[in-house]
Amino acid sequence: MRCLRSNSLKRRGFTLVEVVMSLLILAILLAAAEATLVASMKAIPDPKNLNAAINAGASATSRFRSELACALSVTEMGANAITFTVPDRNGDGNPETIRYAWSGVAGDPLTRQYNGGSIGVVVPSINSFQLQYDKTSQAYYTTSEGAEQVVYSFTNTLLPQDVALTSTSYPGEYFVPSLPNGTVSWRVSRVMLRVHDNSTPDGQASLQLRTATPGGLPTNRVLDQATMLESTFGSTAVWATYSFSHHSGLAPGSGYCVTVVYSSGSSDCGYVQKNTLSLLSSSTYLKSTNSGSTWTTSGLDSLLIYVYGVPTFQNAASYNYYLQNVRVSLATTSDTHSAVPASIRLLNAPQVTGP
């Protein structure tokens, strides 16, 4: 009995202070757990709100896609705005202009403007509207003319010989032009010959530029020609100039023929001069004794001649740019899951500014 009493006296309960402290600690732990649970619940997307946001973005993107795909031209290509034209819708024969835009400020609306009229709201509040543009380029080349220059000449006037221009006797010259590097084509601008008249200066001839056969003889194809009036020759031999302006695009490496063809005159239509010292050059003198039906060549002679030409050069490449595709991302909320991406193919690939 004494032993049992002793053990009973040693047992004690919690004091009031201990109980209060325990309850306080428990309350703090429960509050912390509740806060954590609330935060976790907020982090979980509400399926209903997310679906509504996605549907709103998809609806706006669908309309935007259908209009932009038919664009004829695109005049504004911004990160948050685009302006384009579509085929005539109101029967006035003119294309319609449409502009989609967002201010860039979250919460502002996505707007649409039609033909410069009032601005309508597509989505009242969006978080982002981003546009990116995919273009292709196509190179093109322009040309420009250089300065006029002598492309062929034989000018040795020592011991010149007269060649009468008669109804049957035609002189000429075959030549290959000497042109600067980079010449893509050229044109004859003028030809100078040594001429003088006879006692009755009433004749007329044609100075012709013709294509040449592989053997260096004139063909019947006249590229350009100028009129030679004997009345302008003078009684002593002088250099006379004849301008050409009706044919361009001559091949730089090809040979051509200059021929002098009788047109009219009481006996002949004057004289042109040649020189036999062309043996020392690469010139090729041409002559016909049957009114141009056939021609022969002579490497021993050459007309006294200047041929002036204007070379054409190719400029550096320029580029045209065409819009092939527009990538758009539209989000109606800050939730990244609400973003609706789309890639819109432009059927007409309109030309736009570059690059």
C-alpha positions, 0 to 999 in steps of 0.5 A: 500500500505504501508503494502504490501511493508513492507512484501515484504521487509522482504522476503530473498533468500539463500545466496551464501555461504548457497547454496555452503554448501548445495551442498557440503553436498549433494555431500558427502551424494551421494558419501557415498550412492554410496560407500554403493551401490557398496559394496552391489553389490559386496556382492551379488554372481554372479550367473554365476561365482558361478555356474562355480565354483560349476561345476568345483568342482563337475567335479573334485569330480566326477572323484575322487569319481569314482576312490577312490570308487574302491580302493584296498588299501590306503597308504596315508591318509592326510588332503589334499592328498590321495594315493591309488591303483585301479585294473589293468588298463593296463593289466600288472597284477598289480594294479595302484597307484593314488594320489590326492593332494593339497598344502594347499595354496589357489590358488594352483591347485588340482593335480593327479599323476598316477603310479608315473608319471608326476603330472597333474592338475585337477583344476588349482586353488582351495581354499580348498581340505579337506579329512576326513576318517571314519574307522571301527575296528575289534579286534583279539587276539594272543597267546603266550606260557608260561614256561614249568612246571609240570602239574601232578606228582606222585613221591613217590618212597617208596616201588615201585612195578615193572610192566612188559611190556608184549604183553598183559599187559599194564599200564597207568595213567589218569590225569587232568593237574594243569595249571595256571589261564588264560591258554587257551590251553596247550601241553604235552612237556615230560613225565618221568617214572621210568623204568629198563630192564630185563635180555634180554634188547631187547624190545620196547614199545610206550609211548602214550598220549590219550584222555579219556572217561568221566569215565577216561579210554583211548580211541583209539585216540592217540594224541602223542607218544614216543618210549621206547627202553629197551636197554636204561633203565639200570639194576636199576630203573631210571627216563627216559624222553620221549619228545612229540612235535606233538600235541597242543591245549589241553583243560585245564580242560579235563583229558587225559591218558598216556599209555605204549603199548608193541611193541616188545621183546623176553619176555617183554620190561622191567618194569615201576614202580608204587606205591600203596601209591597213596591211599592218592592222586587223581591219577588213575592207568590204566591197561589192561590185553588184549592188550589194548582192555579193561581197568580198573582203580585203585585208590589205585595205581599210576605210578611213573610219571611226566607230563610236559606241556607248557601252552598257554595264550591269549594276549591283544586284537589287532585291524585291521582297515578298511577304510569305507568312505572318506568325501571330501570337494572341493571349487574352490573359497573363496565363501563358497557357492562354496564348493562341499561336497561328501561322498565316500563309498569304496567298498572294505573297504581296511585295513589301519593304525589306529586308 
